[in-house]
Amino acid sequence: MSKRSISPRSETDWARLRSMKDEDVDFSDIPEITEGDMDQAVLRVGGKPVPEGKSFVGVLLDSDVLEHFRRRAGEDGLQELINRTLRASMARA
């Protein structure tokens, strides 16, 4: 079963937009984001709020994977290295 769009066809000139440089965009009607705005901001992933801070999670890792991270952890510690590695993976996805 295919989904049909009920929205009218876009009238956006995508070719013109793709060819624009950042300095060609007029941001004059967009208000500045203040520190107060940022204080009220809520991080969401998939539309759901993400709590601040850290969460405890029990994870079973293969022994060789754990040993690899232990050898590389250094002064930052195992948890910090694994957290940075997962964050980098998120950025690539």
Steps between C-alpha positions, in 0.01 A plus 500: 500500500654833399447830676381784281585853596198723551720809521522728199823475303780716638560826319847534652777573251736232636765557231525869596520415870774241445705755305476768774790574730453571872565872446212510247243405766307786664472428874371848592150379594627225733525612865827453690510203737557625854650329804146488641381313193779245547413460869148396397614270219417129521717243322283254311586184308225357284265760647547373856675711767842371604581543870815694588800339658599137497297183532611168641481219244617143547656381175661165423807550281714237334820444697725604213305823448524588868873421508556721194335797674682434827838508319413827325322676789803671656440786743149580371368166618309217344153655530607829341671325208198280428269804527714703254514204260122457505448876456730500193301208359177697553645797308583278202154340488 
